[in-house]
């Protein structure tokens, strides 16, 4: 990789945490959140080492990044908010995601995408961030990564449940979308 391209990739995947003693391999949360189209168009420049693709059941990934199966988690669920919808996310999706995250090496560069990069992928990212930081800090970090985020509330609720946060992450998700992120008053 040319020096300029390497510096660009390092900037794109700037670590969110300086040290991460909680992650099994110390992964410092190098994440990009995007739409499927952005992921396809930027695959050469972004060059993720790991990928989480979220798509609705019955749809296909179009010309996605070519990674070995162990580095590409494919999740199938729709953007449903009602947990009773047949295509709604399930706890198993969140558990599979967290297991995938636990296997990331320290130098992993993770790209997470869904169709539009606004609902499901941002909700899952909020859950991932919520494993390593307080819910308000996780929400502020998500906003910095993807200002147009509108996290799917059902997916956030599942993350909240798995993480045992008793609705704290879901409460933060209600603050989206936000043009400007305002810190929570003490």
Number of C-alpha atoms within 10 A of each C-alpha: 6 6 8 9 14 14 12 13 16 14 11 16 21 16 16 15 14 11 12 16 12 12 18 13 16 17 24 23 25 20 23 21 23 24 19 22 17 14 27 16 14 14 16 11 13 21 17 24 17 23 28 21 22 25 21 18 13 9 9 10 15 9 12 15 20 11 13 11 10 10 18 19 19 16 19 19 20 22 22 19 15 12 13 10 11 12 17 18 25 16 14 12 19 23 14 14 19 17 11 17 21 15 15 20 16 15 15 21 25 23 23 25 27 28 21 15 24 21 24 29 29 31 28 27 26 29 30 19 21 24 19 17 14 13 23 18 17 22 31 19 19 26 22 13 18 18 18 17 27 21 29 23 21 20 30 28 23 25 28 23 18 17 16 12 16 12 17 17 28 26 17 19 25 14 16 18 16 13 10 10 15 9 10 9 4 3
